[in-house]
């Protein structure tokens, strides 16, 4: 059988389950018409036992008698499937869903290439999946169990060339087609008889449980896999300034069975042990059978008055007209474009939690809910002050010897967005505001500011700490990842993180520069100190020297997931 559920963008993982027996065998589908535009192997209604709506159960194209069947029908049905195939598939748009459905269908014949790109797009279930994925940005996850039991195929010419024949009804329909192309007449012909003919089928049962998940849930899972996943870009999207593009096709299907969660949407059942249904097809275009190879009964058709145009029946003209009708059929049904998948594009948000950064000269990050701002002036030692800082430092505020002023950007609330994620693993610190975000440990740095004529000041929203004649800033730090493994954060505006126990944490899409500011604190009875998890400071006992990691956007490069997770 054509490899079960071969997916090009939709990814499938097959696993072994406990012993289950089901016996299926059937061949009556051979020779039936099939409408590939309106069909769907998932069935016609997810709320009912599924029967493919594309099968023309009353339209027999081929005439197969008990005598010819022994030669023309090859049937290895009657097998018992001991272990069903179990799989998980994911699709996130019309194109990936179509490729999932085409995974068990082989098509061929004149005119096939013009209609196959539109396969299944007219079916009810297909339209529903398209709406929920392309318009609602949802992701569909199917868990599938298939019992394959019977395989039947029709032997095509040139073998047994004298035995191939078509039904009287189909011959009558062909002979009543206009020899000169008539769009409406040929469209009606396809409506009645289908676009293809079933010449191979594998029957059995299929049970699908369908879950609906958000694109954000899929992204969270994909970002945990160790391969290239896409790229980041600066652009306005849903109120955010940074986006990540996910390339789902790069992910190996062996990991998709690990994905869980989502809301159960529906259950689909196709076939039963006593009444199996097709789970895989081989289809030839209906134009294939408007050919002299299948009109071996021409004299009978003439004698019965089914056809009255002589032995040729204008078959070449009618076949060409049918090929033309196949090319126009999708448009005639109002389907004007091939299915496509939406860009797997998600906004990059600032992670979940409340926290803050030192403010850069370019300003605070911009999000749908803006960062609050505040400032702190620290009165440094008056006598022979030795404050120092990196030349061309990017910190906002007043960089000076005696009374430097520092500005802060504070995230004071969660956005309750589907796209807000936890902070990634790494090696860095942020300013504390409320409880530390998940994965961080708290600590502080205490400055014993100038005692004489102390001019400390502050205003606005500040990090947790103390703001009197001395200064204490509280921090949240983590060291659960390597600083060289890039993490994913918004890239549309420069920002600061604090160096922790390693070098500055790398961020995808951003260059990083390490900067330093050291404050000369009170000379007499100095009480400078560091506590708990705090930014890197070689001078914790006197004249703190903090190391700031400044990030700004750089040219795009491919994203590798192993570089953005710890």
N, C-alpha and C positions, 0 to 999 in steps of 0.2 A: 504493500500500500504506500502510496505517496506519504512521506514521513508525516506522522500525525501531528497536527498543530504546529507545522513549521512556521515560525513567525519571523518577519523581517524587521519590523519595529516593535511588534508585540512579542514579548519574551516569555518563554515557557520552560518550566522545570518539571521533569517527569520523575516521580518517586514511586517506590514499591509500597504496597499496602497489604493487609491481611488477605488470605485466600477468600475469593468470592467467585461463584460460578454463575455463568450466564451463557446460554446457548442460543445463537441467533443465525438464521439463514434465510435469504430471500433473493429472488431474481425478477420479480414482476415489475421492478422499476426500470429495467432495461427497455429502451425504446420509447419511454415517455418523454413528452416535451418538458422543457424547463425554461422559465423566464429568469434570466440571470439579473435583470434589472430589479425585479420585484421579489426575488427569492431571498432567503436568508437561512443558512444552516442552523442558526439559533432558534428558528421557528418564527411563528407569526405573532405570538402574544406571550410575553413572559409570565402572565398570570395563569396560563393554561399549559397542558401537555403540548409540547411544541411539535408541529408538523411544518416542514419547510413550505412556505407559501409559494415558492417558485415552481414546485412540482405540478405539472398538468396531469392530474391523476386519470382524467378521462380522454386524454389526447395521445393516442398511440400512433407514433410515426412509423415505426418498424412493424412489419408483419412477420411474426416468428411462429412457425408451426412446430408441433412435436417432432416432425421429421428433421426440419432445419435446425431446431434448437440443439440437437446432439452435436452439430458441427459448429454452429455460430455462437453458442453460449458456453462459456467456460466458467464453471461454478465450483469453488472450493468451500462452499458454505457448510453449515452443520458443525463447525468447530465449536469447542467449548473454551471460553476465555477464562482461564484460571485466575489470572491477576489483571484486573482492569488497569488501564493507563490513567494515572492521576497527574494533574498539572495545575499550575497557577499561571495566569496570563494577566497582563496589564495593558490597557490601551487608553490613550488620552486625547483622541481625536478621531475624526472620520477615517482618515487614511490608515492609521494604525489598526483601527477596528476592521477595516476592509481587508488589510493584509492578514490579520488573524483569521478571518473567515475564509480567505483564499488559501490558507495553509493546507487544507485538505481537498482542494479542488484543482483538477487539471483540466484546462480548456484548450481547444485547438480548432482549426478549420477556417475556411474562407470567411472574412469579416470579423473574426474574433478579436483582433487587435483594436478594432474601432469601438467595441462595446465593453470589452473587459475592464477598461479603466473606470467604468461607471457601475461595476458589479455591486449589487445589493443596495444601491443608494436610494432606490424607491421603496424599500420595505419599511414597515412601521417601526420595527425595533431599531433599524439602522438610523432612522431619523431621530428617534429618541436618544440614542447614544450620541449622535452628532450634537444634539441640542445641549445635553448635559456636559459634554466635554468641551466643545468649541465655544459655547456661549456662557456656560456656567463655570468654566474652568475646573471641572471636576475630573477625577481619574477613576476609571472603572477597573476593579480587580475581580477576576473570575477564578474560582476554584472549580476544577473540572474533573469528572470521573467518567471515563468512556470504556464501554465493553464492546470490543470489536469481535464479531463472530462470523460474518459471512461476506465473502468477496466474489463478485460476479462481474464478468466483462463480456462485451460483444466483440467478436472477431471481425475487424474491418477489412474491406477489400485491400489488396487484390486476392486474398485467400478466399476460396470457395466463391469465386466471382458470380457463378450462375445462381447462387442461393439467396442473394440479398434482394429483399423486396420491401416495399412500403405498403401501408394499409390502404384500403380502398378510400377511406375518409380523407387521409392525407393526400392521396393522389387527386381526389376531387378538388380539394382546396387549392392544390398547386395548379391544376388545369383551369381553374376559374380565376386565377390571378391575371390581370391585364398584362399583355406582352410589352406594352409601352408603360414605363414607370408611372405609377400613380401613388403618391405619398400616402394618402389616406387608406387606400386599399391594402397596401403592403404593411402599413402600421397595424391595421385591424388583423391581418394575417398573423403578425407576431404576437398581438394581444391574445389571440385564440390559441395558437400552437406553441408559442414560446420562442425564445431566441436560440435555444440549444436543445440537444437531445441527449438523454442520459445513455452513455455507452459503457459505463463502468460504475460500480457502486460497491461500497463497503457498508453493510448494515450493522446495526447494533443499538445500544442504548447510550445516552449521554445525560448526565446530571450536572447542572451548572448552578452554583451559588454565586450570586453577583453582589459585590460590595461597592459602595460609592465612597470615595475618599477625596479630600481636597488636594489640589496640586502642591500645597505646602507640605502635606503629609508625605507625598511622594518625594518631594525635594529633600525632606529630612532624612528619608531612607537612602536616597541616592547619594547624599553627601557623606554617608557612612561607608561607602564603597571605595575601594582603592584603585580608581582608574580616572582617566581624563573625562570630565563631565561637561565641559562647555567653556563659557567665557563670561566676563563681567563687563558692564558698560555704564557710562554716565548718561542717564536720560531720565526725563520726567515720566513717571509711571505710577498711577494710583496715589499720587500725592508724595511719592518718594523720589529721590534723585539718583538712585543706583539700582541696577537690575543685574540678575544673573540669568544667563541663558543655559538651560540644561539640554544636553544631547543624550536622549534616552538610549539611542541605538548603540552607544558605546558600552552599555552595561551588560555584563554576562548573565544569561538567563539562569544560571545555576544558583544565583542568590535570591531570586524572586520568591521562592517558597518561604523565605524568612520574613517577608513583609506581612504584617498583620494589621488588624484594626479596621477602621472604616465602619460605615453604617450599612447593615444588610439591606439590600434593595429588593431583591427578588430571587426566586428559585425557578429554574427552568429544567424541564424533563422532556427528553426526546426519546420516543420509543419505549417499548417494554420487552421482556423476554419472549412473550407470546406474539407481540406485534412490533418487530424491529423497524427502525427507520434509518434512512441513510445518515451516516456520519462522515462519509467521504465520497466524492464523485469524480468521474471522468466525463466531460461534456464535449460534444462536437457541435459546432454551429448548425443551425437548421438548414443553412444554405448548402452544407455538405451533402445533404440528402436530396437536393433538387438537382440530380445528376443521373445520367444514364446508368451508372453503376447500380442504382437502386430501383430502376424501372424495368426489371427483368420480366414483369408481368404486363408489359405494355399492351399486348394483344387482348388480354383479359379486360383491361381498362377500356379499350375501344369497344369490345363486344358488349360490355355492360353499359356503355354510354357514359362512363365516368369521364372519359376524355374523348374528344372528337377531332383532334388536330393532327393526326398522323403520328408516326412512331417517334418523332423527335420531341413533340409536345412543347417546342420552343424552350427547352430546358436551359440552354446557355443564357438566353435573355432573362428568363425568370430568376435564374440563380444570381445573375449580376444585379438585377433589381432588388433581390433580397439582401444582397451584400450592401447595397446602397441604403436600404431601409434600416439595416443594423447600425450603420454609421450615424443615421439621423434619429434613431429611436429614443435615445436619452433626451435629446432636445425636445422631441415631440411630447415627451412626458414631463416637460418643464424642468429637467435637470440640465443646467447649462454649463456646469463646470465640474471637473473631477474633484473627488473628495481630497481634503488636505487636513493636516494636523495643525492646530494652533502652535505658535511658538511657545515652548515651555519657558516662559519668561516670568520671573517672580521678582518682586521688589526686595532689595536687601535692606533690612531694617536694623535699627540699633537693638541689641539683644534685650531680652526680658529682664526686668528688675529696675531698681532705682539706684543711681550712682552718678558720678560726675567726672569731668576732665578739667585740666588746666586749659584755659581758653587760648586759642591761637590768634594771631593778628587778623586772620581772615574771618574770624567770627565763630560762633557756635554752630554745631550741626543743625541742619534744617530737616525737620520731620513734620508729619501732620500735626503733632503736638510739640510745640517748640520747647527747646531746653530753656530752663530758667537761668538767669545770670546773677552773679554777685561778685564782690571784690573784697580783698583783704590787704590793708597796708600794714607792713611790719617795720617797726622802728629798730634798726640794726645798731650795733655798737657805734657810739659817737667818736670814741678815741681811736685814731689811726685805723679807721675801718678798712677791712680787707675783703669786702664782698667781691666776688668775681663770677663771670658768666661767659658762656660761649659767644664769640663774636657773631653778629648777625643772628642772634637767637630769635625764634619766631613767637615767643610768648607775648600775649597781649598784656598791656599794663605799662608800668614805669620801671625800667631797669636802671637802678642807680645805687650808689654806695650806701646812703644812710637810710632811706625810707622807700624801699621798693614796694610796688603795688602789683598784686597778682589778681587776675580775673579767672572766674570759674564758669563752666557750663554744667548745669545740673539737670539730670533727668529725674523728675519727681513723681512720675506715675507711669504705670504700664499702659500701653495703647490698646490692649485687648484685641489685637489684630491676629488673624490667622497666620500672618507671616512673621510675627515676632517670636524669635527663638532664644534658647538659652545661650549664654556666652560659650564660645568654643574653648576646648582645651588649649593650653599654651603656657607661656611664662611671662606674666605681666601684672601690673596693678592698675586699679582705678580708684578714684576718690569715693569714699563711703557716704551714702545718703540713706538712712534707714538701715534695714538688714542687708548684709552682703548678698549679692546674687548667688544662685546655685553654683557650687564649685569653687567659691572663693573663701579665704580665711581672713579675718580682720586683724588690724594692727594700727599703730599710730606713730607719728613723729612729733616731738615736742621741742619748740624753740623757746629758749629763755631770752626774750627780747630785752632791748635797752631799758635799764631801770630809770635813768635820769631823764626827766621831762618826757616820759613815754608818750609817743604820738601814734600809737596803734589805732587803726580804724577799720570799719567794715560796713558793708551795706549789701542788700539784696539777698539772694538765696545762696547759702554757703554749704560746703561739705560738713558732715558731722565733725565736731571737735570743740575746742575752747577758743574764745575770741575776747580776751580781756587784755591785761598788760603783757601777757605772754600768748603764745599761739600753739595750739595742738590741732593737727589735721589727722583725721582717721582715714585709713585706706583699706581696700579689699584686694588681696593678691592671690594668685594661683601659680602653681608650678607643675601641673599635671600633663604637660606636653613640651615638645622641643620648640625653642624659639625660632628655629630655622624652618619649621613646618608652618607654612603660611595659613592664616586664618581669614575667614570671610567676614568683612565689615563694610559698611557704606564707604564709598570712595569719592563721593561728589564734592566733599569739602575737607580741607586739612583738619587734623585733630592730633591730640596727644594721648599716649598711654605712658605709664611709668615703667622704667626698667626694674626688673625684680632680681632673680638670682642668676640670670644668664645675660646674654646680649639682648638687645632690643628685639621684641617679638616682631616677626615679619608678617605683613598683611598683603593679601593678594591684590594686585592692581595698584599698590602704593609703594613709593620709595620711602625709606626711613632714614632719619638723621638723628644721631644721639646728641643731645644738648645738655649743658650743665649750668646750674645756678647754685652758688654757695653763699650763705648768709653768715656774716661775722656777728655772733650773738654776744650777750653780756659778758664782760671780762671777769667781774667779781662774783665768786660763788656760783658759777654757771651750772645750770640744772638741765642742759640739753640731754635728751635721751630718745631712744627708739624702743618700741614695744611691739610684740607680736609679729604678724606678717606685715612688713613695711617695704617700701621701695628701696632699691639699692642705695646705700649711703655709707661711704668709707669713713665718715666722721660722725658716727652716732653720738659720741660723748661730747663733742664740741664743734660748733660751726658747721652745721649740716650741709652736705653737698648732695643734692638730689639730681638724678639723671633722668631727663625727659626724652621720650621717643616721639619725634615729630614725623607725621605721615602726610604725604601729598601725592596726588594722582600721577601715575606714569602711564606710558603707552600700553595698550592691551597686549596680553600674551595668553597662550592656552592655559586652562585651569586643570590641575591635577588634584583629585580629591585628597590624595595622601598628603598634600601640602597644606590642606586647610582644616584638617582635624588632628587632634592629638591622640 
